[in-house]
């Protein structure tokens, strides 16, 4: 069973929170809210997305890159995929 499936409820809760925050940001922009309120909402969305990324990444590393997960060659290939995704995420 995938680690994402094991923590499905928690991950969906995070995604729904992000969705709500993004909707609040959209509303703030539509209503021409003050810049500080918009910046605060952007920071909240970013923090929520970072938390989601951290949770999924930690689960993936623990399950797929641990010493008992797979053979060394498969671990190396998975590690390269994770590095590629992290580079893309951190741009």
PDB file of N, CA, C and O in Angstrom:
ATOM      1  N   UNK A   1       0.847  -1.183   0.000  1.00  0.00           N
ATOM      2  CA  UNK A   1       0.000   0.000   0.000  1.00  0.00           C
ATOM      3  C   UNK A   1       0.887   1.238   0.000  1.00  0.00           C
ATOM      4  O   UNK A   1       1.858   1.310   0.753  1.00  0.00           O
ATOM      5  N   UNK A   2       0.561   2.190  -0.824  1.00  0.00           N
ATOM      6  CA  UNK A   2       1.317   3.429  -0.937  1.00  0.00           C
ATOM      7  C   UNK A   2       1.194   4.255   0.343  1.00  0.00           C
ATOM      8  O   UNK A   2       0.152   4.245   1.000  1.00  0.00           O
ATOM      9  N   UNK A   3       2.257   4.965   0.689  1.00  0.00           N
ATOM     10  CA  UNK A   3       2.225   5.832   1.864  1.00  0.00           C
ATOM     11  C   UNK A   3       1.188   6.941   1.700  1.00  0.00           C
ATOM     12  O   UNK A   3       0.602   7.385   2.687  1.00  0.00           O
ATOM     13  N   UNK A   4       0.951   7.401   0.453  1.00  0.00           N
ATOM     14  CA  UNK A   4      -0.057   8.440   0.217  1.00  0.00           C
ATOM     15  C   UNK A   4      -1.451   7.902   0.516  1.00  0.00           C
ATOM     16  O   UNK A   4      -2.317   8.644   0.981  1.00  0.00           O
ATOM     17  N   UNK A   5      -1.671   6.624   0.254  1.00  0.00           N
ATOM     18  CA  UNK A   5      -2.971   6.018   0.540  1.00  0.00           C
ATOM     19  C   UNK A   5      -3.151   5.849   2.048  1.00  0.00           C
ATOM     20  O   UNK A   5      -4.246   6.046   2.575  1.00  0.00           O
ATOM     21  N   UNK A   6      -2.079   5.487   2.732  1.00  0.00           N
ATOM     22  CA  UNK A   6      -2.150   5.311   4.180  1.00  0.00           C
ATOM     23  C   UNK A   6      -2.550   6.609   4.874  1.00  0.00           C
ATOM     24  O   UNK A   6      -3.286   6.584   5.860  1.00  0.00           O
ATOM     25  N   UNK A   7      -2.068   7.745   4.364  1.00  0.00           N
ATOM     26  CA  UNK A   7      -2.368   9.031   4.994  1.00  0.00           C
ATOM     27  C   UNK A   7      -3.346   9.845   4.150  1.00  0.00           C
ATOM     28  O   UNK A   7      -3.327  11.076   4.177  1.00  0.00           O
ATOM     29  N   UNK A   8      -4.189   9.156   3.409  1.00  0.00           N
ATOM     30  CA  UNK A   8      -5.128   9.799   2.487  1.00  0.00           C
ATOM     31  C   UNK A   8      -5.991  10.849   3.190  1.00  0.00           C
ATOM     32  O   UNK A   8      -6.141  11.961   2.684  1.00  0.00           O
ATOM     33  N   UNK A   9      -6.551  10.512   4.332  1.00  0.00           N
ATOM     34  CA  UNK A   9      -7.439  11.440   5.036  1.00  0.00           C
ATOM     35  C   UNK A   9      -6.701  12.724   5.416  1.00  0.00           C
ATOM     36  O   UNK A   9      -7.214  13.824   5.214  1.00  0.00           O
ATOM     37  N   UNK A  10      -5.516  12.577   5.958  1.00  0.00           N
ATOM     38  CA  UNK A  10      -4.714  13.734   6.349  1.00  0.00           C
ATOM     39  C   UNK A  10      -4.337  14.591   5.141  1.00  0.00           C
ATOM     40  O   UNK A  10      -4.400  15.819   5.198  1.00  0.00           O
ATOM     41  N   UNK A  11      -3.946  13.936   4.054  1.00  0.00           N
ATOM     42  CA  UNK A  11      -3.556  14.673   2.853  1.00  0.00           C
ATOM     43  C   UNK A  11      -4.745  15.410   2.250  1.00  0.00           C
ATOM     44  O   UNK A  11      -4.614  16.560   1.833  1.00  0.00           O
ATOM     45  N   UNK A  12      -5.903  14.759   2.201  1.00  0.00           N
ATOM     46  CA  UNK A  12      -7.098  15.416   1.664  1.00  0.00           C
ATOM     47  C   UNK A  12      -7.515  16.596   2.529  1.00  0.00           C
ATOM     48  O   UNK A  12      -7.989  17.607   2.011  1.00  0.00           O
ATOM     49  N   UNK A  13      -7.347  16.480   3.828  1.00  0.00           N
ATOM     50  CA  UNK A  13      -7.647  17.596   4.725  1.00  0.00           C
ATOM     51  C   UNK A  13      -6.752  18.785   4.404  1.00  0.00           C
ATOM     52  O   UNK A  13      -7.217  19.923   4.358  1.00  0.00           O
ATOM     53  N   UNK A  14      -5.479  18.522   4.185  1.00  0.00           N
ATOM     54  CA  UNK A  14      -4.546  19.594   3.817  1.00  0.00           C
ATOM     55  C   UNK A  14      -4.924  20.231   2.480  1.00  0.00           C
ATOM     56  O   UNK A  14      -4.904  21.454   2.341  1.00  0.00           O
ATOM     57  N   UNK A  15      -5.265  19.403   1.507  1.00  0.00           N
ATOM     58  CA  UNK A  15      -5.627  19.916   0.176  1.00  0.00           C
ATOM     59  C   UNK A  15      -6.890  20.772   0.272  1.00  0.00           C
ATOM     60  O   UNK A  15      -6.982  21.819  -0.368  1.00  0.00           O
ATOM     61  N   UNK A  16      -7.838  20.339   1.049  1.00  0.00           N
ATOM     62  CA  UNK A  16      -9.073  21.122   1.207  1.00  0.00           C
ATOM     63  C   UNK A  16      -8.798  22.452   1.899  1.00  0.00           C
ATOM     64  O   UNK A  16      -9.421  23.462   1.572  1.00  0.00           O
ATOM     65  N   UNK A  17      -7.870  22.458   2.852  1.00  0.00           N
ATOM     66  CA  UNK A  17      -7.486  23.699   3.521  1.00  0.00           C
ATOM     67  C   UNK A  17      -6.821  24.646   2.511  1.00  0.00           C
ATOM     68  O   UNK A  17      -7.087  25.848   2.503  1.00  0.00           O
ATOM     69  N   UNK A  18      -5.959  24.087   1.667  1.00  0.00           N
ATOM     70  CA  UNK A  18      -5.299  24.896   0.639  1.00  0.00           C
ATOM     71  C   UNK A  18      -6.344  25.481  -0.315  1.00  0.00           C
ATOM     72  O   UNK A  18      -6.270  26.650  -0.694  1.00  0.00           O
ATOM     73  N   UNK A  19      -7.305  24.659  -0.690  1.00  0.00           N
ATOM     74  CA  UNK A  19      -8.377  25.112  -1.585  1.00  0.00           C
ATOM     75  C   UNK A  19      -9.130  26.284  -0.952  1.00  0.00           C
ATOM     76  O   UNK A  19      -9.407  27.281  -1.620  1.00  0.00           O
ATOM     77  N   UNK A  20      -9.456  26.163   0.324  1.00  0.00           N
ATOM     78  CA  UNK A  20     -10.151  27.243   1.024  1.00  0.00           C
ATOM     79  C   UNK A  20      -9.318  28.509   1.091  1.00  0.00           C
ATOM     80  O   UNK A  20      -9.836  29.613   0.927  1.00  0.00           O
ATOM     81  N   UNK A  21      -8.024  28.345   1.332  1.00  0.00           N
ATOM     82  CA  UNK A  21      -7.144  29.512   1.396  1.00  0.00           C
ATOM     83  C   UNK A  21      -7.002  30.177   0.025  1.00  0.00           C
ATOM     84  O   UNK A  21      -6.960  31.403  -0.073  1.00  0.00           O
ATOM     85  N   UNK A  22      -6.929  29.366  -1.027  1.00  0.00           N
ATOM     86  CA  UNK A  22      -6.832  29.919  -2.379  1.00  0.00           C
ATOM     87  C   UNK A  22      -8.120  30.660  -2.738  1.00  0.00           C
ATOM     88  O   UNK A  22      -8.076  31.710  -3.379  1.00  0.00           O
ATOM     89  N   UNK A  23      -9.251  30.120  -2.331  1.00  0.00           N
ATOM     90  CA  UNK A  23     -10.529  30.797  -2.578  1.00  0.00           C
ATOM     91  C   UNK A  23     -10.598  32.116  -1.809  1.00  0.00           C
ATOM     92  O   UNK A  23     -11.111  33.107  -2.328  1.00  0.00           O
ATOM     93  N   UNK A  24     -10.088  32.136  -0.587  1.00  0.00           N
ATOM     94  CA  UNK A  24     -10.056  33.374   0.193  1.00  0.00           C
ATOM     95  C   UNK A  24      -9.142  34.402  -0.468  1.00  0.00           C
ATOM     96  O   UNK A  24      -9.445  35.595  -0.469  1.00  0.00           O
ATOM     97  N   UNK A  25      -8.039  33.947  -1.024  1.00  0.00           N
ATOM     98  CA  UNK A  25      -7.133  34.841  -1.746  1.00  0.00           C
ATOM     99  C   UNK A  25      -7.835  35.418  -2.971  1.00  0.00           C
ATOM    100  O   UNK A  25      -7.748  36.617  -3.237  1.00  0.00           O
ATOM    101  N   UNK A  26      -8.521  34.570  -3.704  1.00  0.00           N
ATOM    102  CA  UNK A  26      -9.256  35.035  -4.887  1.00  0.00           C
ATOM    103  C   UNK A  26     -10.291  36.096  -4.494  1.00  0.00           C
ATOM    104  O   UNK A  26     -10.430  37.118  -5.165  1.00  0.00           O
ATOM    105  N   UNK A  27     -11.005  35.842  -3.410  1.00  0.00           N
ATOM    106  CA  UNK A  27     -12.010  36.790  -2.933  1.00  0.00           C
ATOM    107  C   UNK A  27     -11.368  38.119  -2.533  1.00  0.00           C
ATOM    108  O   UNK A  27     -11.885  39.192  -2.842  1.00  0.00           O
ATOM    109  N   UNK A  28     -10.241  38.026  -1.848  1.00  0.00           N
ATOM    110  CA  UNK A  28      -9.545  39.245  -1.420  1.00  0.00           C
ATOM    111  C   UNK A  28      -9.129  40.073  -2.633  1.00  0.00           C
ATOM    112  O   UNK A  28      -9.237  41.299  -2.622  1.00  0.00           O
ATOM    113  N   UNK A  29      -8.658  39.401  -3.669  1.00  0.00           N
ATOM    114  CA  UNK A  29      -8.269  40.118  -4.883  1.00  0.00           C
ATOM    115  C   UNK A  29      -9.489  40.718  -5.582  1.00  0.00           C
ATOM    116  O   UNK A  29      -9.450  41.865  -6.029  1.00  0.00           O
ATOM    117  N   UNK A  30     -10.561  39.951  -5.674  1.00  0.00           N
ATOM    118  CA  UNK A  30     -11.789  40.444  -6.304  1.00  0.00           C
ATOM    119  C   UNK A  30     -12.349  41.658  -5.567  1.00  0.00           C
ATOM    120  O   UNK A  30     -12.853  42.595  -6.186  1.00  0.00           O
ATOM    121  N   UNK A  31     -12.255  41.628  -4.245  1.00  0.00           N
ATOM    122  CA  UNK A  31     -12.793  42.710  -3.417  1.00  0.00           C
ATOM    123  C   UNK A  31     -11.791  43.838  -3.207  1.00  0.00           C
ATOM    124  O   UNK A  31     -12.044  44.762  -2.434  1.00  0.00           O
ATOM    125  N   UNK A  32     -10.659  43.765  -3.891  1.00  0.00           N
ATOM    126  CA  UNK A  32      -9.615  44.783  -3.804  1.00  0.00           C
ATOM    127  C   UNK A  32      -9.207  45.049  -2.358  1.00  0.00           C
ATOM    128  O   UNK A  32      -9.147  46.197  -1.917  1.00  0.00           O
ATOM    129  N   UNK A  33      -8.929  43.979  -1.636  1.00  0.00           N
ATOM    130  CA  UNK A  33      -8.508  44.067  -0.240  1.00  0.00           C
ATOM    131  C   UNK A  33      -7.154  44.774  -0.153  1.00  0.00           C
ATOM    132  O   UNK A  33      -6.453  44.945  -1.151  1.00  0.00           O
ATOM    133  N   UNK A  34      -6.820  45.167   1.040  1.00  0.00           N
ATOM    134  CA  UNK A  34      -5.524  45.817   1.283  1.00  0.00           C
ATOM    135  C   UNK A  34      -4.375  44.870   0.934  1.00  0.00           C
ATOM    136  O   UNK A  34      -4.486  43.650   1.057  1.00  0.00           O
ATOM    137  N   UNK A  35      -3.290  45.462   0.502  1.00  0.00           N
ATOM    138  CA  UNK A  35      -2.112  44.672   0.102  1.00  0.00           C
ATOM    139  C   UNK A  35      -1.647  43.735   1.213  1.00  0.00           C
ATOM    140  O   UNK A  35      -1.297  42.585   0.945  1.00  0.00           O
ATOM    141  N   UNK A  36      -1.640  44.216   2.457  1.00  0.00           N
ATOM    142  CA  UNK A  36      -1.156  43.376   3.561  1.00  0.00           C
ATOM    143  C   UNK A  36      -2.034  42.145   3.748  1.00  0.00           C
ATOM    144  O   UNK A  36      -1.524  41.062   4.034  1.00  0.00           O
ATOM    145  N   UNK A  37      -3.337  42.294   3.591  1.00  0.00           N
ATOM    146  CA  UNK A  37      -4.244  41.150   3.726  1.00  0.00           C
ATOM    147  C   UNK A  37      -3.988  40.145   2.605  1.00  0.00           C
ATOM    148  O   UNK A  37      -4.021  38.936   2.835  1.00  0.00           O
ATOM    149  N   UNK A  38      -3.738  40.636   1.409  1.00  0.00           N
ATOM    150  CA  UNK A  38      -3.454  39.755   0.271  1.00  0.00           C
ATOM    151  C   UNK A  38      -2.121  39.045   0.479  1.00  0.00           C
ATOM    152  O   UNK A  38      -2.012  37.842   0.246  1.00  0.00           O
ATOM    153  N   UNK A  39      -1.113  39.785   0.916  1.00  0.00           N
ATOM    154  CA  UNK A  39       0.200  39.176   1.175  1.00  0.00           C
ATOM    155  C   UNK A  39       0.108  38.116   2.268  1.00  0.00           C
ATOM    156  O   UNK A  39       0.733  37.060   2.172  1.00  0.00           O
ATOM    157  N   UNK A  40      -0.664  38.400   3.296  1.00  0.00           N
ATOM    158  CA  UNK A  40      -0.833  37.424   4.379  1.00  0.00           C
ATOM    159  C   UNK A  40      -1.508  36.161   3.862  1.00  0.00           C
ATOM    160  O   UNK A  40      -1.133  35.056   4.253  1.00  0.00           O
ATOM    161  N   UNK A  41      -2.495  36.313   2.990  1.00  0.00           N
ATOM    162  CA  UNK A  41      -3.190  35.156   2.444  1.00  0.00           C
ATOM    163  C   UNK A  41      -2.266  34.344   1.538  1.00  0.00           C
ATOM    164  O   UNK A  41      -2.300  33.114   1.555  1.00  0.00           O
ATOM    165  N   UNK A  42      -1.443  35.032   0.749  1.00  0.00           N
ATOM    166  CA  UNK A  42      -0.460  34.337  -0.098  1.00  0.00           C
ATOM    167  C   UNK A  42       0.498  33.536   0.773  1.00  0.00           C
ATOM    168  O   UNK A  42       0.817  32.388   0.460  1.00  0.00           O
ATOM    169  N   UNK A  43       0.955  34.138   1.862  1.00  0.00           N
ATOM    170  CA  UNK A  43       1.862  33.435   2.777  1.00  0.00           C
ATOM    171  C   UNK A  43       1.196  32.203   3.385  1.00  0.00           C
ATOM    172  O   UNK A  43       1.840  31.170   3.564  1.00  0.00           O
ATOM    173  N   UNK A  44      -0.091  32.316   3.699  1.00  0.00           N
ATOM    174  CA  UNK A  44      -0.823  31.184   4.264  1.00  0.00           C
ATOM    175  C   UNK A  44      -0.927  30.051   3.252  1.00  0.00           C
ATOM    176  O   UNK A  44      -0.737  28.885   3.599  1.00  0.00           O
ATOM    177  N   UNK A  45      -1.229  30.391   2.000  1.00  0.00           N
ATOM    178  CA  UNK A  45      -1.319  29.369   0.948  1.00  0.00           C
ATOM    179  C   UNK A  45       0.028  28.692   0.769  1.00  0.00           C
ATOM    180  O   UNK A  45       0.116  27.467   0.698  1.00  0.00           O
ATOM    181  N   UNK A  46       1.066  29.494   0.698  1.00  0.00           N
ATOM    182  CA  UNK A  46       2.409  28.934   0.515  1.00  0.00           C
ATOM    183  C   UNK A  46       2.785  28.008   1.674  1.00  0.00           C
ATOM    184  O   UNK A  46       3.329  26.926   1.457  1.00  0.00           O
ATOM    185  N   UNK A  47       2.496  28.431   2.887  1.00  0.00           N
ATOM    186  CA  UNK A  47       2.795  27.598   4.053  1.00  0.00           C
ATOM    187  C   UNK A  47       2.045  26.277   4.016  1.00  0.00           C
ATOM    188  O   UNK A  47       2.595  25.229   4.357  1.00  0.00           O
ATOM    189  N   UNK A  48       0.792  26.333   3.600  1.00  0.00           N
ATOM    190  CA  UNK A  48      -0.016  25.110   3.527  1.00  0.00           C
ATOM    191  C   UNK A  48       0.519  24.166   2.451  1.00  0.00           C
ATOM    192  O   UNK A  48       0.581  22.955   2.663  1.00  0.00           O
ATOM    193  N   UNK A  49       0.899  24.709   1.314  1.00  0.00           N
ATOM    194  CA  UNK A  49       1.455  23.874   0.238  1.00  0.00           C
ATOM    195  C   UNK A  49       2.790  23.283   0.684  1.00  0.00           C
ATOM    196  O   UNK A  49       3.071  22.115   0.417  1.00  0.00           O
ATOM    197  N   UNK A  50       3.608  24.079   1.356  1.00  0.00           N
ATOM    198  CA  UNK A  50       4.884  23.560   1.856  1.00  0.00           C
ATOM    199  C   UNK A  50       4.666  22.427   2.858  1.00  0.00           C
ATOM    200  O   UNK A  50       5.405  21.442   2.853  1.00  0.00           O
ATOM    201  N   UNK A  51       3.663  22.561   3.709  1.00  0.00           N
ATOM    202  CA  UNK A  51       3.351  21.502   4.668  1.00  0.00           C
ATOM    203  C   UNK A  51       2.907  20.227   3.973  1.00  0.00           C
ATOM    204  O   UNK A  51       3.298  19.130   4.369  1.00  0.00           O
ATOM    205  N   UNK A  52       2.096  20.368   2.945  1.00  0.00           N
ATOM    206  CA  UNK A  52       1.656  19.209   2.171  1.00  0.00           C
ATOM    207  C   UNK A  52       2.847  18.536   1.498  1.00  0.00           C
ATOM    208  O   UNK A  52       2.981  17.313   1.536  1.00  0.00           O
ATOM    209  N   UNK A  53       3.694  19.327   0.894  1.00  0.00           N
ATOM    210  CA  UNK A  53       4.884  18.789   0.228  1.00  0.00           C
ATOM    211  C   UNK A  53       5.761  18.043   1.238  1.00  0.00           C
ATOM    212  O   UNK A  53       6.240  16.946   0.952  1.00  0.00           O
ATOM    213  N   UNK A  54       5.966  18.621   2.390  1.00  0.00           N
ATOM    214  CA  UNK A  54       6.809  17.996   3.413  1.00  0.00           C
ATOM    215  C   UNK A  54       6.231  16.663   3.874  1.00  0.00           C
ATOM    216  O   UNK A  54       6.967  15.692   4.050  1.00  0.00           O
ATOM    217  N   UNK A  55       4.923  16.616   4.069  1.00  0.00           N
ATOM    218  CA  UNK A  55       4.286  15.379   4.534  1.00  0.00           C
ATOM    219  C   UNK A  55       4.415  14.266   3.497  1.00  0.00           C
ATOM    220  O   UNK A  55       4.785  13.140   3.829  1.00  0.00           O
ATOM    221  N   UNK A  56       4.107  14.586   2.244  1.00  0.00           N
ATOM    222  CA  UNK A  56       4.185  13.568   1.186  1.00  0.00           C
ATOM    223  C   UNK A  56       5.639  13.159   0.954  1.00  0.00           C
ATOM    224  O   UNK A  56       5.930  11.975   0.786  1.00  0.00           O
ATOM    225  N   UNK A  57       6.538  14.119   0.945  1.00  0.00           N
ATOM    226  CA  UNK A  57       7.951  13.826   0.722  1.00  0.00           C
ATOM    227  C   UNK A  57       8.519  12.950   1.837  1.00  0.00           C
ATOM    228  O   UNK A  57       9.244  11.992   1.567  1.00  0.00           O
ATOM    229  N   UNK A  58       8.197  13.271   3.070  1.00  0.00           N
ATOM    230  CA  UNK A  58       8.688  12.455   4.185  1.00  0.00           C
ATOM    231  C   UNK A  58       8.190  11.017   4.081  1.00  0.00           C
ATOM    232  O   UNK A  58       8.956  10.071   4.267  1.00  0.00           O
ATOM    233  N   UNK A  59       6.903  10.861   3.782  1.00  0.00           N
ATOM    234  CA  UNK A  59       6.358   9.512   3.632  1.00  0.00           C
ATOM    235  C   UNK A  59       7.030   8.754   2.500  1.00  0.00           C
ATOM    236  O   UNK A  59       7.325   7.565   2.623  1.00  0.00           O
ATOM    237  N   UNK A  60       7.267   9.451   1.400  1.00  0.00           N
ATOM    238  CA  UNK A  60       7.915   8.813   0.252  1.00  0.00           C
ATOM    239  C   UNK A  60       9.340   8.385   0.599  1.00  0.00           C
ATOM    240  O   UNK A  60       9.747   7.263   0.298  1.00  0.00           O
ATOM    241  N   UNK A  61      10.085   9.271   1.224  1.00  0.00           N
ATOM    242  CA  UNK A  61      11.467   8.948   1.585  1.00  0.00           C
ATOM    243  C   UNK A  61      11.510   7.757   2.542  1.00  0.00           C
ATOM    244  O   UNK A  61      12.304   6.833   2.360  1.00  0.00           O
ATOM    245  N   UNK A  62      10.663   7.786   3.547  1.00  0.00           N
ATOM    246  CA  UNK A  62      10.666   6.690   4.520  1.00  0.00           C
ATOM    247  C   UNK A  62      10.282   5.359   3.882  1.00  0.00           C
ATOM    248  O   UNK A  62      10.867   4.325   4.207  1.00  0.00           O
ATOM    249  N   UNK A  63       9.305   5.375   2.979  1.00  0.00           N
ATOM    250  CA  UNK A  63       8.822   4.123   2.396  1.00  0.00           C
ATOM    251  C   UNK A  63       9.661   3.639   1.220  1.00  0.00           C
ATOM    252  O   UNK A  63       9.919   2.442   1.090  1.00  0.00           O
ATOM    253  N   UNK A  64      10.086   4.561   0.367  1.00  0.00           N
ATOM    254  CA  UNK A  64      10.726   4.162  -0.884  1.00  0.00           C
ATOM    255  C   UNK A  64      12.253   4.265  -0.894  1.00  0.00           C
ATOM    256  O   UNK A  64      12.906   3.682  -1.760  1.00  0.00           O
ATOM    257  N   UNK A  65      12.817   4.990   0.049  1.00  0.00           N
ATOM    258  CA  UNK A  65      14.269   5.161   0.034  1.00  0.00           C
ATOM    259  C   UNK A  65      14.959   4.563   1.256  1.00  0.00           C
ATOM    260  O   UNK A  65      16.179   4.659   1.391  1.00  0.00           O
ATOM    261  N   UNK A  66      14.198   3.957   2.126  1.00  0.00           N
ATOM    262  CA  UNK A  66      14.782   3.320   3.298  1.00  0.00           C
ATOM    263  C   UNK A  66      15.577   2.081   2.915  1.00  0.00           C
ATOM    264  O   UNK A  66      15.450   1.580   1.798  1.00  0.00           O
ATOM    265  N   UNK A  67      16.386   1.591   3.825  1.00  0.00           N
ATOM    266  CA  UNK A  67      17.264   0.458   3.518  1.00  0.00           C
ATOM    267  C   UNK A  67      16.534  -0.823   3.143  1.00  0.00           C
ATOM    268  O   UNK A  67      17.080  -1.655   2.418  1.00  0.00           O
ATOM    269  N   UNK A  68      15.311  -0.993   3.624  1.00  0.00           N
ATOM    270  CA  UNK A  68      14.572  -2.226   3.336  1.00  0.00           C
ATOM    271  C   UNK A  68      13.569  -2.076   2.199  1.00  0.00           C
ATOM    272  O   UNK A  68      12.862  -3.028   1.869  1.00  0.00           O
ATOM    273  N   UNK A  69      13.500  -0.893   1.599  1.00  0.00           N
ATOM    274  CA  UNK A  69      12.452  -0.618   0.611  1.00  0.00           C
ATOM    275  C   UNK A  69      12.669  -1.378  -0.695  1.00  0.00           C
ATOM    276  O   UNK A  69      11.772  -2.089  -1.148  1.00  0.00           O
ATOM    277  N   UNK A  70      13.820  -1.243  -1.293  1.00  0.00           N
ATOM    278  CA  UNK A  70      14.103  -1.876  -2.585  1.00  0.00           C
ATOM    279  C   UNK A  70      15.592  -2.132  -2.688  1.00  0.00           C
ATOM    280  O   UNK A  70      16.357  -1.867  -1.761  1.00  0.00           O
ATOM    281  N   UNK A  71      15.982  -2.654  -3.838  1.00  0.00           N
ATOM    282  CA  UNK A  71      17.421  -2.853  -4.017  1.00  0.00           C
ATOM    283  C   UNK A  71      18.087  -1.502  -4.278  1.00  0.00           C
ATOM    284  O   UNK A  71      17.412  -0.503  -4.526  1.00  0.00           O
ATOM    285  N   UNK A  72      19.404  -1.484  -4.220  1.00  0.00           N
ATOM    286  CA  UNK A  72      20.170  -0.242  -4.323  1.00  0.00           C
ATOM    287  C   UNK A  72      19.940   0.480  -5.644  1.00  0.00           C
ATOM    288  O   UNK A  72      19.878   1.709  -5.673  1.00  0.00           O
ATOM    289  N   UNK A  73      19.812  -0.267  -6.736  1.00  0.00           N
ATOM    290  CA  UNK A  73      19.622   0.355  -8.051  1.00  0.00           C
ATOM    291  C   UNK A  73      18.272   1.086  -8.133  1.00  0.00           C
ATOM    292  O   UNK A  73      18.194   2.204  -8.643  1.00  0.00           O
ATOM    293  N   UNK A  74      17.227   0.449  -7.632  1.00  0.00           N
ATOM    294  CA  UNK A  74      15.910   1.090  -7.630  1.00  0.00           C
ATOM    295  C   UNK A  74      15.887   2.299  -6.705  1.00  0.00           C
ATOM    296  O   UNK A  74      15.277   3.318  -7.029  1.00  0.00           O
ATOM    297  N   UNK A  75      16.549   2.192  -5.553  1.00  0.00           N
ATOM    298  CA  UNK A  75      16.637   3.326  -4.621  1.00  0.00           C
ATOM    299  C   UNK A  75      17.329   4.500  -5.282  1.00  0.00           C
ATOM    300  O   UNK A  75      16.896   5.643  -5.134  1.00  0.00           O
ATOM    301  N   UNK A  76      18.401   4.227  -6.009  1.00  0.00           N
ATOM    302  CA  UNK A  76      19.144   5.295  -6.688  1.00  0.00           C
ATOM    303  C   UNK A  76      18.257   5.982  -7.729  1.00  0.00           C
ATOM    304  O   UNK A  76      18.244   7.210  -7.809  1.00  0.00           O
ATOM    305  N   UNK A  77      17.524   5.216  -8.518  1.00  0.00           N
ATOM    306  CA  UNK A  77      16.630   5.786  -9.534  1.00  0.00           C
ATOM    307  C   UNK A  77      15.541   6.626  -8.863  1.00  0.00           C
ATOM    308  O   UNK A  77      15.216   7.712  -9.342  1.00  0.00           O
ATOM    309  N   UNK A  78      14.977   6.133  -7.765  1.00  0.00           N
ATOM    310  CA  UNK A  78      13.945   6.870  -7.046  1.00  0.00           C
ATOM    311  C   UNK A  78      14.518   8.159  -6.463  1.00  0.00           C
ATOM    312  O   UNK A  78      13.875   9.208  -6.500  1.00  0.00           O
ATOM    313  N   UNK A  79      15.720   8.071  -5.929  1.00  0.00           N
ATOM    314  CA  UNK A  79      16.380   9.254  -5.378  1.00  0.00           C
ATOM    315  C   UNK A  79      16.551  10.326  -6.446  1.00  0.00           C
ATOM    316  O   UNK A  79      16.318  11.506  -6.183  1.00  0.00           O
ATOM    317  N   UNK A  80      16.953   9.930  -7.638  1.00  0.00           N
ATOM    318  CA  UNK A  80      17.119  10.892  -8.729  1.00  0.00           C
ATOM    319  C   UNK A  80      15.789  11.556  -9.078  1.00  0.00           C
ATOM    320  O   UNK A  80      15.748  12.751  -9.371  1.00  0.00           O
ATOM    321  N   UNK A  81      14.710  10.790  -9.047  1.00  0.00           N
ATOM    322  CA  UNK A  81      13.385  11.367  -9.313  1.00  0.00           C
ATOM    323  C   UNK A  81      13.001  12.384  -8.240  1.00  0.00           C
ATOM    324  O   UNK A  81      12.475  13.453  -8.552  1.00  0.00           O
ATOM    325  N   UNK A  82      13.263  12.053  -6.992  1.00  0.00           N
ATOM    326  CA  UNK A  82      12.954  12.961  -5.892  1.00  0.00           C
ATOM    327  C   UNK A  82      13.770  14.245  -6.025  1.00  0.00           C
ATOM    328  O   UNK A  82      13.234  15.338  -5.841  1.00  0.00           O
ATOM    329  N   UNK A  83      15.040  14.127  -6.339  1.00  0.00           N
ATOM    330  CA  UNK A  83      15.896  15.302  -6.505  1.00  0.00           C
ATOM    331  C   UNK A  83      15.367  16.195  -7.630  1.00  0.00           C
ATOM    332  O   UNK A  83      15.340  17.418  -7.491  1.00  0.00           O
ATOM    333  N   UNK A  84      14.950  15.591  -8.736  1.00  0.00           N
ATOM    334  CA  UNK A  84      14.402  16.353  -9.857  1.00  0.00           C
ATOM    335  C   UNK A  84      13.146  17.110  -9.434  1.00  0.00           C
ATOM    336  O   UNK A  84      12.986  18.286  -9.759  1.00  0.00           O
ATOM    337  N   UNK A  85      12.268  16.440  -8.718  1.00  0.00           N
ATOM    338  CA  UNK A  85      11.036  17.078  -8.254  1.00  0.00           C
ATOM    339  C   UNK A  85      11.346  18.208  -7.273  1.00  0.00           C
ATOM    340  O   UNK A  85      10.745  19.280  -7.346  1.00  0.00           O
ATOM    341  N   UNK A  86      12.276  17.969  -6.363  1.00  0.00           N
ATOM    342  CA  UNK A  86      12.643  19.014  -5.390  1.00  0.00           C
ATOM    343  C   UNK A  86      13.244  20.235  -6.083  1.00  0.00           C
ATOM    344  O   UNK A  86      12.939  21.369  -5.716  1.00  0.00           O
ATOM    345  N   UNK A  87      14.084  20.012  -7.067  1.00  0.00           N
ATOM    346  CA  UNK A  87      14.652  21.152  -7.810  1.00  0.00           C
ATOM    347  C   UNK A  87      13.552  21.949  -8.474  1.00  0.00           C
ATOM    348  O   UNK A  87      13.581  23.179  -8.450  1.00  0.00           O
ATOM    349  N   UNK A  88      12.591  21.277  -9.062  1.00  0.00           N
ATOM    350  CA  UNK A  88      11.459  21.952  -9.715  1.00  0.00           C
ATOM    351  C   UNK A  88      10.642  22.720  -8.675  1.00  0.00           C
ATOM    352  O   UNK A  88      10.242  23.859  -8.918  1.00  0.00           O
ATOM    353  N   UNK A  89      10.399  22.112  -7.539  1.00  0.00           N
ATOM    354  CA  UNK A  89       9.592  22.727  -6.492  1.00  0.00           C
ATOM    355  C   UNK A  89      10.268  23.970  -5.900  1.00  0.00           C
ATOM    356  O   UNK A  89       9.601  24.948  -5.563  1.00  0.00           O
ATOM    357  N   UNK A  90      11.573  23.919  -5.781  1.00  0.00           N
ATOM    358  CA  UNK A  90      12.309  25.006  -5.130  1.00  0.00           C
ATOM    359  C   UNK A  90      12.681  26.154  -6.066  1.00  0.00           C
ATOM    360  O   UNK A  90      13.285  27.133  -5.627  1.00  0.00           O
ATOM    361  N   UNK A  91      12.334  26.050  -7.326  1.00  0.00           N
ATOM    362  CA  UNK A  91      12.635  27.140  -8.260  1.00  0.00           C
ATOM    363  C   UNK A  91      11.857  28.376  -7.930  1.00  0.00           C
ATOM    364  O   UNK A  91      11.989  29.390  -8.615  1.00  0.00           O
TER     365      UNK A  91
END
